[in-house]
Amino acid sequence: MRDPVDPAPFAAGPDAAPVVVSSVRGSFPWSVLAERHPAIVRKVRDAFPYGPGQRHALDALLENCAEGVVEPLAEPAADRARWDAWGGREHYGRSWFDVPFLWAESYFYRKLLEAVGYFTPGPWQGIDPFRPFKLAELDTPEADEELAALDDLAHRPAGEQEEALLHGSLWGNRADLGFRLSGTGSGTADGSRLVADDAGVLRSLFAGGTLCLVADNAGRELVPDLLLVDHLLRHGRAGRTVLHVKPYPYYVSDATAADVLDALRRLTAAKGAAGEAGNRLWAAMSEGRLTVRAHPFSCGPLPYTDLPEDLRREFAAADVTLLKGDLNYRRLIGDRLHPATTPFAAATACFPGPVATLRTLKSDVVVGIAPAVEAALDAAEGDRWRTGGTHALIQARRG
């Protein structure tokens, strides 16, 4: 059953698809707010020896998310005015479950950072509450095996390497940490399949100019993203790459600049082809061919239709903007429940310039699915194919 929504307060016009909300008990968005977010608060509370102040604030956030209403950030917060402008004035005083799902999720993570003192002068300022989980992703036997596999890949033709690295980047986020910490699924790629595949269109957009890659998760997803970037730079498929990351910790596993450095160090410390790729990437950053951007809008609760002008110009000038992961996809589509058969080009018409997505499906929002594919998936799995992380898509639009 599709997640019920209340379109009236959020529809942009009579023809607009409804925005997802979380108010229907048992729906997927409801489970995120009611089950996943409390699980994440508890995990964070146990991951650090926070003092009484932080622990009390985390307990208060846990209670507020379950039974309270959305409250403004504390008055000293430097970004309070920004969140007011991002929709806070309309949502303060309402139940978390009654505001747009995208907004509620985003604001939850900002409130969690407030609770642990991330922005407040003191010993916990700037300490990523999700860092232990991210680092654990990089230090596993599975990560070692994935990097060792690059030695065999290095002997294949460049086109085959690109295809393999593209799919590695696609499936790297099949089970991000927020998905795991809630205990809602394992999200393995075994037996999964693409529900849409525009890989040919995407590869045609690697035209030797600027690639904007909007990252999603850190850890074992960010590493294959970087390996794809290395390949594109090395073979002239991109002359320059701008890697967009989050300016502060977000959605448990979303990549920040610090996570990029951790991933680079993991690569440069590896042997064989992985270490060589890490050294090339390190040099590319030093030379300015690979740059990292952390725009405040990257942590915003708004769709890409509301891009600020500087990002709009940057994306418009790129050969292609490649959006990674589920959250970026939701922001691209507006977190609206368009019919799944809505053409991708139509649903993304407001995005400036060529755009592509690599995404494993972990939320209800999806477009660009062929009618026969949607019918077969619905018949076989109901709505589970939309949210279980077992299906993926590559979609692209030339301009």
Phi and psi in degrees as a GROMACS rama.xvg file:
@    title "Ramachandran Plot"
@    xaxis  label "Phi"
@    yaxis  label "Psi"
@TYPE xy
-65.3714  147.989  ARG-2
-65.7568  121.225  ASP-3
-65.528  150.09  PRO-4
-137.608  165.659  VAL-5
-114.085  97.2196  ASP-6
-76.4583  -20.9544  PRO-7
-56.0852  -47.4631  ALA-8
-72.96  -14.429  PRO-9
-121.414  -11.6068  PHE-10
-64.3899  136.834  ALA-11
-83.9603  -7.87968  ALA-12
175.271  175.936  GLY-13
-63.2918  -24.0392  PRO-14
-100.252  2.1548  ASP-15
-75.2452  140.81  ALA-16
-70.4729  149.876  ALA-17
-69.8629  145.535  PRO-18
-80.3739  140.922  VAL-19
-71.5803  133.343  VAL-20
-124.794  177.513  VAL-21
-118.45  18.2848  SER-22
-81.9327  -11.3748  SER-23
-93.6713  113.767  VAL-24
-56.7626  132.372  ARG-25
92.5926  -13.453  GLY-26
-73.4275  164.311  SER-27
-61.2865  -48.3896  PHE-28
-60.0193  -37.7483  PRO-29
-61.2752  -40.0482  TRP-30
-65.8272  -32.2148  SER-31
-65.1453  -48.7463  VAL-32
-71.8054  -39.668  LEU-33
-84.8589  -25.8504  ALA-34
-121.488  -49.323  GLU-35
-67.6142  -47.8205  ARG-36
-62.3868  -44.3446  HIS-37
-59.9622  -38.2123  PRO-38
-62.9444  -38.6227  ALA-39
-68.4393  -41.8386  ILE-40
-58.3565  -44.4907  VAL-41
-65.4017  -40.6384  ARG-42
-62.7932  -44.3274  LYS-43
-64.2444  -41.7575  VAL-44
-59.6092  -35.4898  ARG-45
-87.0836  -13.4371  ASP-46
-82.2741  -18.6428  ALA-47
-134.014  153.586  PHE-48
-83.2861  58.2334  PRO-49
-58.3958  149.405  TYR-50
-78.3452  178.323  GLY-51
-56.8857  -36.6772  PRO-52
-63.7924  -47.6749  GLY-53
-67.3954  -39.917  GLN-54
-66.21  -39.25  ARG-55
-64.0289  -42.0227  HIS-56
-65.5497  -38.1024  ALA-57
-66.1985  -40.1253  LEU-58
-63.3028  -39.0086  ASP-59
-66.5618  -38.7037  ALA-60
-64.6917  -40.2603  LEU-61
-58.7572  -44.9466  LEU-62
-70.032  -41.8541  GLU-63
-63.4924  -41.8444  ASN-64
-65.1568  -31.4947  CYS-65
-82.0574  -39.2863  ALA-66
-129.62  -10.0156  GLU-67
-98.7654  -162.459  GLY-68
-120.731  163.91  VAL-69
-67.6815  127.394  VAL-70
-117.489  150.093  GLU-71
-65.0733  160.928  PRO-72
-64.0901  158.442  LEU-73
-58.996  147.391  ALA-74
-53.0874  -37.3676  GLU-75
-73.4883  -9.01783  PRO-76
-59.2175  127.458  ALA-77
-66.5326  -25.2073  ALA-78
-103.935  15.3527  ASP-79
-61.7707  -42.952  ARG-80
-62.3976  -35.7446  ALA-81
-64.6385  -45.1184  ARG-82
-68.6121  -32.307  TRP-83
-58.4813  -45.8218  ASP-84
-72.0283  -26.6971  ALA-85
-79.0916  7.60505  TRP-86
123.718  -5.17872  GLY-87
-58.4795  -41.2966  GLY-88
-59.0309  -32.6724  ARG-89
-80.5384  -23.9448  GLU-90
-106.232  -20.4323  HIS-91
-58.4408  136.769  TYR-92
89.9565  -4.11636  GLY-93
-102.852  157.958  ARG-94
-61.6126  143.391  SER-95
-55.3807  -30.1984  TRP-96
-81.1622  -9.31686  PHE-97
-104.099  -6.60781  ASP-98
-96.1282  165.163  VAL-99
-52.4712  137.465  PRO-100
-54.8488  -45.6242  PHE-101
-59.3317  -43.0659  LEU-102
-67.1631  -45.8989  TRP-103
-61.9492  -44.0104  ALA-104
-60.8888  -47.8733  GLU-105
-62.5403  -44.1874  SER-106
-69.155  -31.3037  TYR-107
-56.1164  -45.6848  PHE-108
-68.5349  -34.5198  TYR-109
-66.3375  -39.0825  ARG-110
-68.6547  -33.3657  LYS-111
-64.1077  -42.0581  LEU-112
-64.2431  -35.6703  LEU-113
-62.2281  -41.2919  GLU-114
-64.8353  -36.7606  ALA-115
-90.4331  1.07819  VAL-116
78.3832  27.7179  GLY-117
-62.015  -37.6088  TYR-118
-99.6388  -1.94657  PHE-119
-97.5376  132.442  THR-120
-52.7942  131.215  PRO-121
150.757  -176.83  GLY-122
-66.1303  -22.8109  PRO-123
-98.0768  2.71099  TRP-124
-64.0227  128.052  GLN-125
78.034  3.53537  GLY-126
-86.8947  116.83  ILE-127
-68.6073  115.129  ASP-128
-69.2312  -12.4691  PRO-129
-102.895  0.578087  PHE-130
-57.93  -42.4023  ARG-131
-58.0072  -37.3966  PRO-132
-70.2218  -39.359  PHE-133
-66.115  -46.6127  LYS-134
-63.7708  -35.9677  LEU-135
-61.1017  -30.3751  ALA-136
-64.0741  -32.7574  GLU-137
-83.2245  -19.316  LEU-138
-112.751  68.5543  ASP-139
-137.548  156.393  THR-140
-59.2518  -34.478  PRO-141
-63.0844  -40.7214  GLU-142
-63.8755  -39.8852  ALA-143
-60.7502  -43.4379  ASP-144
-65.2195  -40.7324  GLU-145
-63.1122  -41.3516  GLU-146
-70.0755  -37.8038  LEU-147
-64.232  -30.6076  ALA-148
-64.6024  -19.7528  ALA-149
-64.6122  -24.7514  LEU-150
-62.8291  -40.7226  ASP-151
-71.3943  -40.0098  ASP-152
-62.7851  -31.884  LEU-153
-62.7402  -19.5093  ALA-154
-91.4436  -2.02332  HIS-155
-90.239  162.584  ARG-156
-58.7518  153.638  PRO-157
-58.352  -37.8447  ALA-158
-63.9849  -40.0764  GLY-159
-68.3568  -38.3426  GLU-160
-60.005  -45.1019  GLN-161
-61.9784  -43.2349  GLU-162
-62.5632  -43.9706  GLU-163
-64.6967  -41.6776  ALA-164
-70.3788  -33.0282  LEU-165
-63.4675  -43.4164  LEU-166
-72.6506  -30.7159  HIS-167
-62.8969  -40.7161  GLY-168
-67.6494  -37.6624  SER-169
-61.7682  -51.2356  LEU-170
-85.1721  -6.37985  TRP-171
-61.3643  -24.739  GLY-172
-103.143  24.6829  ASN-173
-64.5292  -19.6396  ARG-174
-148.251  74.5409  ALA-175
-66.0201  167.985  ASP-176
-67.4284  -35.571  LEU-177
-62.0026  -37.3162  GLY-178
-63.8218  -41.4938  PHE-179
-73.9456  -44.0141  ARG-180
-62.8404  -25.4758  LEU-181
-80.4255  -11.0712  SER-182
71.5901  23.4742  GLY-183
-92.0768  -6.09439  THR-184
170.105  159.033  GLY-185
-93.2366  -29.1667  SER-186
61.7986  37.7233  GLY-187
-75.4007  158.705  THR-188
-86.0633  -5.80906  ALA-189
-61.349  128.053  ASP-190
73.6496  4.04299  GLY-191
-86.9617  172.691  SER-192
-154.979  162.669  ARG-193
-78.2549  135.202  LEU-194
-96.7858  -12.4261  VAL-195
-155.259  140.486  ALA-196
-141.483  96.2149  ASP-197
-105.124  33.1667  ASP-198
-58.6935  -36.0375  ALA-199
-63.4629  -43.4054  GLY-200
-63.1471  -45.6557  VAL-201
-59.2439  -47.1662  LEU-202
-65.6225  -27.4647  ARG-203
-70.8279  -18.1312  SER-204
-87.2613  -7.96136  LEU-205
-79.6123  86.3241  PHE-206
-107.115  14.3224  ALA-207
89.6717  2.0673  GLY-208
-102.283  -127.135  GLY-209
-99.7165  128.902  THR-210
-107.792  124.819  LEU-211
-99.8926  116.567  CYS-212
-110.414  113.556  LEU-213
-92.7064  104.902  VAL-214
-71.0345  162.925  ALA-215
-117.088  -94.291  ASP-216
-90.6588  155.687  ASN-217
-82.3084  -166.039  ALA-218
64.5985  -131.305  GLY-219
-75.8097  -3.60683  ARG-220
-91.1085  -40.3255  GLU-221
-65.2266  -34.2856  LEU-222
-58.9679  -51.4082  VAL-223
-65.6819  -28.4958  PRO-224
-60.1055  -46.3973  ASP-225
-66.291  -36.4987  LEU-226
-65.9547  -36.8784  LEU-227
-64.1995  -44.1657  LEU-228
-59.5417  -44.1299  VAL-229
-57.7309  -45.4856  ASP-230
-61.2184  -46.5291  HIS-231
-64.985  -39.8477  LEU-232
-69.0245  -42.7241  LEU-233
-64.48  -35.9792  ARG-234
-101.475  13.5296  HIS-235
72.5103  13.5289  GLY-236
-77.9637  -19.6854  ARG-237
-141.415  135.028  ALA-238
-87.1045  -24.3199  GLY-239
-154.121  141.006  ARG-240
-126.037  132.705  THR-241
-108.643  116.038  VAL-242
-97.0643  112.265  LEU-243
-90.6509  124.182  HIS-244
-127.942  176.838  VAL-245
-82.2028  143.108  LYS-246
-75.0844  -15.5945  PRO-247
-153.88  165.258  TYR-248
-56.0241  142.35  PRO-249
-160.675  140.748  TYR-250
47.7751  41.7156  TYR-251
63.2629  -63.8436  VAL-252
-111.065  5.85499  SER-253
-64.7237  141.907  ASP-254
-76.2212  136.229  ALA-255
-113.654  176.824  THR-256
-60.8815  -38.1518  ALA-257
-61.7246  -36.535  ALA-258
-68.562  -33.2998  ASP-259
-61.883  -44.1067  VAL-260
-64.1306  -40.73  LEU-261
-60.7107  -42.7086  ASP-262
-66.6627  -40.3381  ALA-263
-63.7413  -42.464  LEU-264
-64.0277  -37.1429  ARG-265
-61.59  -40.5291  ARG-266
-70.8728  -46.6781  LEU-267
-65.9556  -24.2183  THR-268
-82.598  -10.839  ALA-269
-79.3898  163.767  ALA-270
-94.0306  166.158  LYS-271
66.2537  -144.662  GLY-272
-62.7798  -34.1849  ALA-273
-63.8818  -44.4861  ALA-274
-64.2495  -38.8908  GLY-275
-63.0896  -41.2304  GLU-276
-63.9485  -41.1492  ALA-277
-60.9703  -41.9945  GLY-278
-66.7361  -37.9944  ASN-279
-65.5401  -40.491  ARG-280
-65.5095  -40.3617  LEU-281
-59.1798  -44.8879  TRP-282
-65.1324  -39.6879  ALA-283
-61.8239  -38.2417  ALA-284
-67.3709  -41.6549  MET-285
-63.1276  -32.7012  SER-286
-89.8941  -8.70105  GLU-287
87.7702  4.72659  GLY-288
-78.1973  -20.782  ARG-289
-125.193  117.662  LEU-290
-122.602  154.182  THR-291
-112.347  132.715  VAL-292
-124.293  135.982  ARG-293
-132.687  80.5759  ALA-294
-82.2157  140.701  HIS-295
-54.7514  -31.767  PRO-296
-63.2873  -21.891  PHE-297
-63.0868  -23.9758  SER-298
-104.008  19.232  CYS-299
-83.0834  158.368  GLY-300
-94.794  22.3537  PRO-301
-114.558  156.122  LEU-302
-74.5353  167.492  PRO-303
-71.25  -10.2853  TYR-304
-63.6634  -20.6829  THR-305
-101.847  24.6313  ASP-306
-53.9649  136.797  LEU-307
-67.8629  159.892  PRO-308
-62.3871  -35.67  GLU-309
-66.4883  -40.3225  ASP-310
-69.4543  -36.3954  LEU-311
-60.4683  -44.0751  ARG-312
-64.9245  -41.4367  ARG-313
-64.1221  -46.0303  GLU-314
-68.7709  -35.0513  PHE-315
-65.0323  -31.5808  ALA-316
-84.5286  -13.1132  ALA-317
-77.1158  152.806  ALA-318
-59.8622  -41.0241  ASP-319
-160.441  144.703  VAL-320
-105.723  119.057  THR-321
-104.18  113.745  LEU-322
-97.014  125.328  LEU-323
-98.4515  138.427  LYS-324
86.76  175.621  GLY-325
-72.4836  -44.0434  ASP-326
-64.124  -45.6028  LEU-327
-62.0567  -35.6821  ASN-328
-64.1484  -45.1875  TYR-329
-60.2073  -41.101  ARG-330
-67.3756  -36.0231  ARG-331
-64.8643  -41.2382  LEU-332
-86.6184  -8.12819  ILE-333
87.8578  10.8716  GLY-334
49.4528  43.3977  ASP-335
-112.421  148.439  ARG-336
-89.3841  66.7907  LEU-337
-63.9849  151.915  HIS-338
-54.819  140.864  PRO-339
-60.53  -22.9938  ALA-340
-86.2537  0.249009  THR-341
-57.7288  128.619  THR-342
-58.3137  138.485  PRO-343
-58.3604  -40.6179  PHE-344
-62.2141  -38.7956  ALA-345
-69.0657  -41.365  ALA-346
-71.0259  -19.4438  ALA-347
-114.6  17.3977  THR-348
-60.654  -25.666  ALA-349
-81.4294  -9.87777  CYS-350
-75.1509  133.028  PHE-351
-79.2307  109.527  PRO-352
96.9425  173.659  GLY-353
-59.4673  139.821  PRO-354
-142.828  146.229  VAL-355
-143.151  158.711  ALA-356
-133.543  140.437  THR-357
-118.47  118.174  LEU-358
-150.542  132.146  ARG-359
-94.4706  142.25  THR-360
-84.1309  117.401  LEU-361
-136.375  21.845  LYS-362
-154.482  170.115  SER-363
-75.6232  -19.1475  ASP-364
-77.7807  127.434  VAL-365
-161.468  145.312  VAL-366
-136.88  175.343  VAL-367
74.6774  21.9955  GLY-368
-98.5358  131.372  ILE-369
-62.7581  141.619  ALA-370
-53.635  -42.1277  PRO-371
-66.7303  -35.3487  ALA-372
-67.5011  -45.4546  VAL-373
-60.6574  -43.9525  GLU-374
-62.2729  -41.8369  ALA-375
-67.2708  -41.0876  ALA-376
-66.7134  -43.4772  LEU-377
-62.619  -40.1727  ASP-378
-66.8273  -36.1491  ALA-379
-83.7313  -33.7706  ALA-380
-132.081  -1.71568  GLU-381
66.615  -136.182  GLY-382
-91.3159  0.732717  ASP-383
-62.9662  -28.843  ARG-384
-64.4422  -22.3796  TRP-385
-77.6915  -27.1809  ARG-386
-123.641  -6.93972  THR-387
-86.6821  -6.81313  GLY-388
74.5982  13.0171  GLY-389
-102.709  -3.24472  THR-390
-126.785  157.605  HIS-391
-144.549  168.869  ALA-392
-148.739  150.713  LEU-393
-121.907  117.539  ILE-394
-130.06  146.081  GLN-395
-149.764  150.756  ALA-396
-136.322  127.814  ARG-397
-70.5893  -27.1073  ARG-398
